[in-house]
Amino acid sequence: MRLDFTNVEREIRARDRELDNGFSKDAQINAIRQARHYRGDRLIRVASPHKLLDPKNGPLIAVKLHILTRKSLGGIETDLSARALGADGQPIPGLYAAGEASGFGGGGMHGYRSLEGTFLGGCLFTGRTAGSAVAAAL
Ligand SMILES: Cc1cc2nc3c(=O)[nH]c(=O)nc-3n(C[C@H](O)[C@H](O)[C@H](O)COP(=O)(O)OP(=O)(O)OC[C@H]3O[C@@H](n4cnc5c(N)ncnc54)[C@H](O)[C@@H]3O)c2cc1C
């Protein structure tokens, strides 16, 4: 889809204006400000909130993204032995799921609000569980 330059510029100027407004209702600006209260974000994020059109922050670049997925937020339901469960809640013989395939960083073991960086542990753990279950079943 072709972008209308005038619309893009108007949106960016409107967005930049909200940075001057300490009581802004802009949901995205507020989310960034809220995140900045968290010390971890303040320390590791490379850029503090800034105006996109301020010349000292330029030049602007355009990036075309082809997004697949960052996180699944879902997956194949399993029991504690990593056996895949069917719609009837019963294990499907010979089918196991681990890691992201079993949902959100290893079966969602850290919950829906799990922190960034906690996924590999759950993936490895469920992989080990599945491997052990397969070995025991053979
Ligand atoms: C950008 C990014 C940053 C991340 N940063 C972190 C982090 O800092 N810390 C953290 O803990 N987690 C992080 N994660 C999440 C973590 O990387 C994943 O949760 C984890 O790697 C998933 O492991 P997995 O083995 O379940 O899946 P994957 O690592 O996706 O492995 C699946 C494998 O299956 C292969 N495959 C797919 N289809 C087929 C097929 N038909 N036949 C054969 N092979 C197939 C794929 O090629 C792939 O190698 C990040 C994820 C992303 C995308």
The ligand as an SDF file (V2000), in Angstrom:
LIG
                    3D

 53 58  0  0  0  0  0  0  0  0999 V2000
   14.1670  -12.1390   18.3430 C   0  0  0  0  0  0  0  0  0  0  0  0
   13.9950  -13.0890   19.5110 C   0  0  0  0  0  0  0  0  0  0  0  0
   14.7120  -12.8730   20.6710 C   0  0  0  0  0  0  0  0  0  0  0  0
   14.5840  -13.7500   21.7350 C   0  0  0  0  0  0  0  0  0  0  0  0
   15.3170  -13.5110   22.8760 N   0  0  0  0  0  0  0  0  0  0  0  0
   15.2440  -14.3870   23.8740 C   0  0  0  0  0  0  0  0  0  0  0  0
   16.0580  -14.2120   25.0490 C   0  0  0  0  0  0  0  0  0  0  0  0
   16.8530  -13.2720   25.1520 O   0  0  0  0  0  0  0  0  0  0  0  0
   15.9450  -15.1270   26.0460 N   0  0  0  0  0  0  0  0  0  0  0  0
   15.0550  -16.1700   25.9800 C   0  0  0  0  0  0  0  0  0  0  0  0
   14.9970  -16.9620   26.9230 O   0  0  0  0  0  0  0  0  0  0  0  0
   14.2820  -16.3620   24.8830 N   0  0  0  0  0  0  0  0  0  0  0  0
   14.3680  -15.5020   23.8470 C   0  0  0  0  0  0  0  0  0  0  0  0
   13.5900  -15.6880   22.7360 N   0  0  0  0  0  0  0  0  0  0  0  0
   12.6580  -16.8040   22.7200 C   0  0  0  0  0  0  0  0  0  0  0  0
   13.4200  -18.1080   22.4680 C   0  0  0  0  0  0  0  0  0  0  0  0
   14.4250  -17.8800   21.4850 O   0  0  0  0  0  0  0  0  0  0  0  0
   12.4260  -19.1540   21.9570 C   0  0  0  0  0  0  0  0  0  0  0  0
   11.3870  -19.2850   22.9030 O   0  0  0  0  0  0  0  0  0  0  0  0
   13.1210  -20.5090   21.7980 C   0  0  0  0  0  0  0  0  0  0  0  0
   14.2580  -20.4040   20.9880 O   0  0  0  0  0  0  0  0  0  0  0  0
   12.1540  -21.4700   21.1700 C   0  0  0  0  0  0  0  0  0  0  0  0
   12.8100  -22.7100   21.0760 O   0  0  0  0  0  0  0  0  0  0  0  0
   12.1170  -23.9130   20.3510 P   0  0  0  0  0  0  0  0  0  0  0  0
   13.1180  -25.0090   20.3250 O   0  0  0  0  0  0  0  0  0  0  0  0
   10.7890  -24.1930   20.9560 O   0  0  0  0  0  0  0  0  0  0  0  0
   11.8110  -23.3640   18.8850 O   0  0  0  0  0  0  0  0  0  0  0  0
   12.8420  -22.9160   17.7520 P   0  0  0  0  0  0  0  0  0  0  0  0
   14.1250  -22.4330   18.3510 O   0  0  0  0  0  0  0  0  0  0  0  0
   12.0540  -21.9930   16.8620 O   0  0  0  0  0  0  0  0  0  0  0  0
   13.1640  -24.2830   17.0190 O   0  0  0  0  0  0  0  0  0  0  0  0
   12.2690  -24.8730   16.1040 C   0  0  0  0  0  0  0  0  0  0  0  0
   13.1320  -25.5160   15.0530 C   0  0  0  0  0  0  0  0  0  0  0  0
   12.2920  -26.3290   14.2450 O   0  0  0  0  0  0  0  0  0  0  0  0
   12.7360  -26.1770   12.9150 C   0  0  0  0  0  0  0  0  0  0  0  0
   11.6310  -26.5730   12.0530 N   0  0  0  0  0  0  0  0  0  0  0  0
   10.4890  -25.9200   11.7780 C   0  0  0  0  0  0  0  0  0  0  0  0
    9.7290  -26.6310   10.9460 N   0  0  0  0  0  0  0  0  0  0  0  0
   10.3880  -27.7550   10.6840 C   0  0  0  0  0  0  0  0  0  0  0  0
   10.1220  -28.9210    9.8880 C   0  0  0  0  0  0  0  0  0  0  0  0
    8.9830  -29.0320    9.2000 N   0  0  0  0  0  0  0  0  0  0  0  0
   11.0430  -29.8870    9.8600 N   0  0  0  0  0  0  0  0  0  0  0  0
   12.1960  -29.8060   10.5640 C   0  0  0  0  0  0  0  0  0  0  0  0
   12.5050  -28.7450   11.3360 N   0  0  0  0  0  0  0  0  0  0  0  0
   11.6070  -27.7450   11.3930 C   0  0  0  0  0  0  0  0  0  0  0  0
   13.1090  -24.7320   12.7970 C   0  0  0  0  0  0  0  0  0  0  0  0
   13.9920  -24.5180   11.7070 O   0  0  0  0  0  0  0  0  0  0  0  0
   13.8080  -24.5090   14.1280 C   0  0  0  0  0  0  0  0  0  0  0  0
   15.1900  -24.7830   14.0890 O   0  0  0  0  0  0  0  0  0  0  0  0
   13.7010  -14.8410   21.6430 C   0  0  0  0  0  0  0  0  0  0  0  0
   12.9860  -15.0560   20.4610 C   0  0  0  0  0  0  0  0  0  0  0  0
   13.1290  -14.1970   19.4120 C   0  0  0  0  0  0  0  0  0  0  0  0
   12.3750  -14.4630   18.1240 C   0  0  0  0  0  0  0  0  0  0  0  0
  1  2  1  0
  2  3  1  0
  2 52  2  0
  3  4  2  0
  4  5  1  0
  4 50  1  0
  5  6  2  0
  6  7  1  0
  6 13  1  0
  7  8  2  0
  7  9  1  0
  9 10  1  0
 10 11  2  0
 10 12  1  0
 12 13  2  0
 13 14  1  0
 14 15  1  0
 14 50  1  0
 15 16  1  0
 16 17  1  0
 16 18  1  0
 18 19  1  0
 18 20  1  0
 20 21  1  0
 20 22  1  0
 22 23  1  0
 23 24  1  0
 24 25  2  0
 24 26  1  0
 24 27  1  0
 27 28  1  0
 28 29  2  0
 28 30  1  0
 28 31  1  0
 31 32  1  0
 32 33  1  0
 33 34  1  0
 33 48  1  0
 34 35  1  0
 35 36  1  0
 35 46  1  0
 36 37  1  0
 36 45  1  0
 37 38  2  0
 38 39  1  0
 39 40  1  0
 39 45  2  0
 40 41  1  0
 40 42  2  0
 42 43  1  0
 43 44  2  0
 44 45  1  0
 46 47  1  0
 46 48  1  0
 48 49  1  0
 50 51  2  0
 51 52  1  0
 52 53  1  0
M  END
$$$$
